[in-house]
Amino acid sequence: MHLARFPRVRLAHLPTPLEPLPRLSDALGIDLWIKRDDCTGLAGGGNKTRKLEFLLGDAFEQNADTLVTQGAVQSNHVRQTAAAAAAMGMKCEVILEERTGSKAEDYVWNGNVLLDRLFGAVIRRVPGGSDMPAELETTAEAVRRTGGRPYVIPGGGSNPIGALGYVDCAREIVVQADELDLAVDRIVTATGSAGTHAGLVAGLAVMGADIPVLGIGVRAPKAKQEENVLKLARQTAALLGRPDAVTDAMVVADCDYVGEGYGLVDQGVVDALILAARTDGIVLDPVYSGKAMKGLIALAEAGTFKEERVVFLHTGGAQGLFGYGTEIGPLLG
């Protein structure tokens, strides 16, 4: 596994810290650590920055001048893509899907959307359930007609090139754990567009690190989520020259904590936000890391992690909290 063979633009503050969570560990009765990918730096940080390093490397190889991507209205990926484009002197066209159906003013205009606009992204909104690959191509073609050179990035930056960012994160976790003499029994992360989960699985498999990854689903049912992650993990391993490294058993998703749907907040999510904030001062987001923590808490209470050392991968997204202020604020006590 030699990632220097792939074109890359350095955007992130790396390595991100690997730290213990002593008070949250005590509250849950497990040995819990956190990988702070909320601290990658770009536009406030988050997991998409690692993916964007490789995606922009490929974009420059193709002589692109405009990044084209999509996401839900409060997309963390869109925010970081818009910031990466600004930092690299590129244009950015984004399509925001009204996936949750929320018309709340702070959801529509604050949080990540405010930052998208600040970074200069051109925004087009489409109804929930739109054919997003087709919408991406529509925008890319419009860029071509005006003489631009678009580079299309799928939602979440989740393709084999983007997943290389989490192959590198897997390597980073193993190196840090070895330096700390820390035997890691499991990694837990949110799993949505699949790139983070798949990159971790592929990276650990290619290294032979033998650390299981549990993805806590934020959108799709279990069977579909595992299918998406497995496909992408195998594609990523193939890109690294190891097409047979990833097995079916390496991909596990628990999708029991999605609640009413993607981006929809319930009391369990709010409780997870409060517990993380009021024990170790960790700020989670309501869409990804908050739901992943909701699942981790429930599983810890059920004894799933008994006698295990667990690393929780914080994927960032706190900027999105400000899009949920009117919804979450009254529940904070």
C-alpha positions as CSV (number, residue, x, y, z in Angstrom):
1,M,0.0,0.0,0.0
2,H,1.9,3.0,-1.3
3,L,-0.4,6.0,-1.5
4,A,2.2,8.3,-2.9
5,R,1.5,6.7,-6.2
6,F,-1.8,8.6,-6.3
7,P,-2.0,12.3,-7.0
8,R,-2.9,14.3,-3.9
9,V,-3.5,17.9,-2.8
10,R,-2.7,18.5,0.9
11,L,-5.6,20.1,2.6
12,A,-6.0,18.4,6.0
13,H,-4.2,18.9,9.3
14,L,-2.8,15.4,9.8
15,P,-2.4,13.3,11.7
16,T,-5.6,14.0,13.7
17,P,-5.5,13.2,17.4
18,L,-6.3,9.8,18.8
19,E,-7.4,10.5,22.4
20,P,-9.1,8.7,25.3
21,L,-12.6,9.7,26.4
22,P,-12.2,9.1,30.2
23,R,-15.5,10.5,31.4
24,L,-17.6,9.1,28.6
25,S,-15.9,5.7,29.1
26,D,-16.9,5.8,32.8
27,A,-20.5,6.7,31.9
28,L,-20.8,3.8,29.4
29,G,-18.6,1.3,31.2
30,I,-16.3,0.7,28.3
31,D,-12.8,1.7,27.2
32,L,-13.6,4.4,24.6
33,W,-11.1,6.4,22.5
34,I,-11.8,9.0,19.8
35,K,-10.2,9.6,16.4
36,R,-10.6,13.3,15.9
37,D,-11.4,13.7,12.3
38,D,-13.5,16.7,13.2
39,C,-10.0,18.3,13.5
40,T,-8.9,18.0,9.8
41,G,-9.0,21.8,9.6
42,L,-10.5,22.7,6.2
43,A,-13.7,24.8,6.7
44,G,-13.9,23.7,10.3
45,G,-12.9,20.1,9.7
46,G,-14.6,16.8,9.0
47,N,-14.0,13.5,7.3
48,K,-14.6,14.7,3.7
49,T,-11.3,16.6,3.7
50,R,-9.3,13.4,3.6
51,K,-11.3,12.3,0.6
52,L,-10.9,15.6,-1.1
53,E,-7.1,15.5,-1.0
54,F,-7.2,12.6,-3.4
55,L,-10.2,13.8,-5.4
56,L,-8.6,17.2,-6.1
57,G,-5.3,15.5,-6.9
58,D,-7.2,13.6,-9.6
59,A,-9.1,16.8,-10.7
60,F,-5.8,18.6,-11.3
61,E,-4.5,15.6,-13.3
62,Q,-7.5,16.1,-15.5
63,N,-7.0,19.8,-15.8
64,A,-10.4,20.6,-14.2
65,D,-11.3,24.1,-13.2
66,T,-14.7,23.5,-11.6
67,L,-15.8,21.1,-8.9
68,V,-19.3,19.8,-9.3
69,T,-20.9,17.9,-6.4
70,Q,-24.1,17.3,-4.5
71,G,-25.6,16.6,-1.1
72,A,-28.5,17.2,1.3
73,V,-29.2,20.8,2.2
74,Q,-27.0,20.7,5.3
75,S,-24.3,18.6,3.7
76,N,-20.9,18.6,5.4
77,H,-19.4,17.2,2.2
78,V,-20.6,20.2,0.2
79,R,-19.2,22.7,2.7
80,Q,-15.7,21.1,2.6
81,T,-15.8,20.8,-1.2
82,A,-16.7,24.5,-1.6
83,A,-13.9,25.4,0.8
84,A,-11.4,23.2,-1.1
85,A,-12.4,24.8,-4.4
86,A,-11.9,28.2,-2.9
87,A,-8.5,27.3,-1.4
88,M,-7.3,25.9,-4.8
89,G,-8.6,28.7,-6.9
90,M,-11.4,26.6,-8.5
91,K,-15.0,27.3,-9.1
92,C,-17.6,25.2,-7.3
93,E,-21.1,24.2,-8.5
94,V,-23.3,22.3,-6.0
95,I,-26.8,20.7,-6.0
96,L,-28.6,20.6,-2.7
97,E,-31.3,18.0,-2.4
98,E,-34.2,18.9,-0.1
99,R,-33.9,15.4,1.3
100,T,-35.5,15.9,4.8
101,G,-38.3,18.2,3.6
102,S,-37.6,20.7,6.3
103,K,-38.5,24.3,5.5
104,A,-37.2,25.8,8.8
105,E,-35.3,29.0,8.1
106,D,-32.2,27.9,10.0
107,Y,-32.1,24.6,8.2
108,V,-32.5,26.2,4.8
109,W,-30.1,29.1,5.2
110,N,-27.9,28.7,8.3
111,G,-25.2,26.2,9.2
112,N,-23.4,24.5,6.3
113,V,-25.5,26.5,3.8
114,L,-24.3,29.8,5.1
115,L,-20.7,28.5,4.7
116,D,-21.4,27.2,1.2
117,R,-22.3,30.7,0.2
118,L,-19.4,32.2,2.1
119,F,-17.0,30.1,0.1
120,G,-18.6,31.2,-3.1
121,A,-20.3,28.0,-4.3
122,V,-23.0,28.4,-6.9
123,I,-26.0,26.6,-5.4
124,R,-28.9,24.9,-7.1
125,R,-31.7,23.2,-5.1
126,V,-33.7,20.2,-6.1
127,P,-36.6,18.3,-4.5
128,G,-36.0,15.3,-2.3
129,G,-35.9,12.0,-4.2
130,S,-34.3,13.6,-7.3
131,D,-32.0,11.6,-9.5
132,M,-28.8,13.0,-8.2
133,P,-26.4,11.4,-10.6
134,A,-28.5,12.9,-13.4
135,E,-28.5,16.3,-11.7
136,L,-24.8,16.2,-11.4
137,E,-24.4,15.5,-15.2
138,T,-26.9,18.3,-16.0
139,T,-24.7,20.8,-14.0
140,A,-21.5,19.4,-15.5
141,E,-22.8,19.8,-19.0
142,A,-23.9,23.4,-18.2
143,V,-20.3,24.1,-17.1
144,R,-18.9,22.5,-20.3
145,R,-21.2,24.7,-22.5
146,T,-19.7,27.8,-21.0
147,G,-16.1,26.6,-21.6
148,G,-15.5,25.2,-18.1
149,R,-13.8,22.0,-17.3
150,P,-15.9,20.2,-14.6
151,Y,-14.8,17.5,-12.2
152,V,-17.8,15.6,-10.9
153,I,-17.5,14.4,-7.3
154,P,-20.3,12.0,-6.1
155,G,-22.2,12.7,-2.9
156,G,-19.9,12.3,0.1
157,G,-16.9,12.1,-2.1
158,S,-17.6,8.3,-2.0
159,N,-15.8,6.6,-4.9
160,P,-12.6,4.5,-4.9
161,I,-10.4,7.6,-5.3
162,G,-12.1,9.4,-2.4
163,A,-12.0,6.3,-0.3
164,L,-8.2,6.4,-0.4
165,G,-8.5,9.2,2.2
166,Y,-9.8,6.6,4.7
167,V,-7.3,4.0,3.6
168,D,-4.7,6.6,4.8
169,C,-6.8,7.1,8.0
170,A,-6.7,3.4,8.7
171,R,-2.9,3.5,8.3
172,E,-2.8,6.5,10.6
173,I,-4.9,4.8,13.3
174,V,-2.7,1.7,13.3
175,V,0.5,3.8,13.5
176,Q,-0.8,5.9,16.4
177,A,-2.1,2.9,18.3
178,D,1.3,1.2,17.9
179,E,3.0,4.3,19.2
180,L,0.7,4.3,22.2
181,D,1.0,0.5,22.8
182,L,-2.8,0.6,22.3
183,A,-4.5,-2.6,21.2
184,V,-7.7,-1.6,19.3
185,D,-10.5,-4.1,19.4
186,R,-13.0,-2.3,17.2
187,I,-13.6,1.0,15.3
188,V,-17.0,2.5,15.2
189,T,-18.1,5.1,12.7
190,A,-21.1,6.6,11.0
191,T,-21.8,5.0,7.6
192,G,-23.8,6.8,4.9
193,S,-22.5,7.4,1.4
194,A,-20.0,4.5,2.3
195,G,-16.6,6.1,1.4
196,T,-15.4,6.5,5.0
197,H,-16.5,3.0,6.1
198,A,-15.3,1.4,2.8
199,G,-11.9,3.1,3.0
200,L,-11.3,2.0,6.5
201,V,-12.2,-1.6,5.7
202,A,-10.0,-1.7,2.6
203,G,-7.1,0.0,4.3
204,L,-7.2,-2.3,7.3
205,A,-7.6,-5.4,5.1
206,V,-4.7,-4.5,2.8
207,M,-2.5,-3.9,5.8
208,G,-3.6,-7.1,7.5
209,A,-4.4,-5.1,10.7
210,D,-7.4,-7.3,11.6
211,I,-9.4,-4.6,13.4
212,P,-13.2,-4.9,12.8
213,V,-15.1,-1.8,11.7
214,L,-18.7,-1.3,12.8
215,G,-20.7,1.2,10.8
216,I,-23.7,2.8,12.4
217,G,-26.1,3.5,9.6
218,V,-27.6,7.0,9.1
219,R,-29.8,6.4,6.0
220,A,-30.1,3.0,4.2
221,P,-31.4,-0.3,5.5
222,K,-28.7,-2.8,6.7
223,A,-28.7,-5.0,3.6
224,K,-28.4,-2.1,1.2
225,Q,-25.8,-0.3,3.3
226,E,-23.6,-3.4,3.6
227,E,-23.9,-4.0,-0.1
228,N,-22.8,-0.4,-0.9
229,V,-19.9,-0.6,1.5
230,L,-18.7,-4.0,0.4
231,K,-18.8,-3.0,-3.3
232,L,-16.8,0.2,-2.7
233,A,-14.3,-1.4,-0.3
234,R,-13.5,-4.1,-2.9
235,Q,-13.1,-1.4,-5.6
236,T,-10.8,0.5,-3.4
237,A,-8.7,-2.6,-2.5
238,A,-8.5,-3.3,-6.3
239,L,-7.2,0.3,-6.9
240,L,-4.5,-0.6,-4.4
241,G,-3.6,-3.8,-6.2
242,R,-5.3,-6.1,-3.8
243,P,-8.7,-7.0,-5.3
244,D,-9.2,-10.1,-3.0
245,A,-8.2,-8.5,0.3
246,V,-11.8,-7.6,1.4
247,T,-14.2,-10.3,2.5
248,D,-17.9,-10.2,3.1
249,A,-17.4,-10.7,6.8
250,M,-15.3,-7.5,7.1
251,V,-18.3,-5.3,6.3
252,V,-20.8,-4.9,9.1
253,A,-23.4,-2.1,9.5
254,D,-26.0,-1.7,12.2
255,C,-28.8,0.4,10.9
256,D,-31.2,0.2,13.9
257,Y,-30.5,3.8,14.9
258,V,-31.5,5.8,11.8
259,G,-34.8,6.8,13.4
260,E,-37.4,8.3,11.1
261,G,-34.9,8.9,8.3
262,Y,-31.8,10.7,7.1
263,G,-31.2,14.0,8.8
264,L,-34.2,13.7,11.1
265,V,-33.5,14.2,14.8
266,D,-35.0,12.2,17.6
267,Q,-34.5,12.3,21.4
268,G,-31.9,9.5,21.3
269,V,-29.7,11.7,19.0
270,V,-30.2,14.7,21.3
271,D,-29.3,12.6,24.3
272,A,-26.1,11.4,22.6
273,L,-25.2,15.0,21.7
274,I,-25.7,16.0,25.3
275,L,-23.8,13.1,26.8
276,A,-20.7,13.6,24.6
277,A,-20.7,17.4,25.2
278,R,-21.2,17.2,29.0
279,T,-18.7,14.4,29.7
280,D,-15.6,15.1,27.5
281,G,-16.6,18.3,25.8
282,I,-17.1,16.6,22.4
283,V,-19.3,18.4,19.9
284,L,-21.1,16.0,17.5
285,D,-23.5,16.7,14.7
286,P,-27.1,15.6,14.5
287,V,-26.9,13.7,11.2
288,Y,-23.8,11.5,11.2
289,S,-21.7,11.5,14.4
290,G,-24.7,12.0,16.7
291,K,-26.5,9.0,15.3
292,A,-23.3,7.0,15.4
293,M,-22.9,7.9,19.1
294,K,-26.6,7.1,19.7
295,G,-25.9,3.6,18.4
296,L,-22.7,3.2,20.3
297,I,-24.4,4.2,23.5
298,A,-27.2,1.7,23.0
299,L,-24.8,-1.1,22.1
300,A,-22.5,-0.3,25.1
301,E,-25.5,-0.5,27.4
302,A,-26.4,-3.8,25.9
303,G,-22.9,-5.2,26.6
304,T,-21.8,-5.4,23.0
305,F,-18.4,-3.8,23.7
306,K,-17.7,-5.6,27.0
307,E,-13.9,-5.9,27.6
308,E,-13.2,-4.2,24.2
309,R,-11.2,-1.1,23.5
310,V,-13.3,0.9,21.0
311,V,-12.2,3.8,18.8
312,F,-15.0,6.1,17.8
313,L,-14.2,7.9,14.5
314,H,-15.6,11.5,14.8
315,T,-16.5,12.5,11.3
316,G,-17.1,16.1,12.1
317,G,-20.1,18.2,11.1
318,A,-20.7,20.4,14.1
319,Q,-21.3,23.3,11.7
320,G,-24.6,21.6,10.8
321,L,-25.8,22.0,14.4
322,F,-26.7,25.6,13.5
323,G,-29.1,24.4,10.9
324,Y,-31.0,22.6,13.6
325,G,-31.1,25.2,16.3
326,T,-34.8,25.7,16.5
327,E,-35.3,21.9,16.6
328,I,-32.6,20.9,19.1
329,G,-32.4,24.0,21.2
330,P,-35.6,23.4,23.2
331,L,-34.6,19.9,24.0
332,L,-31.3,20.8,25.7
333,G,-32.7,21.6,29.1
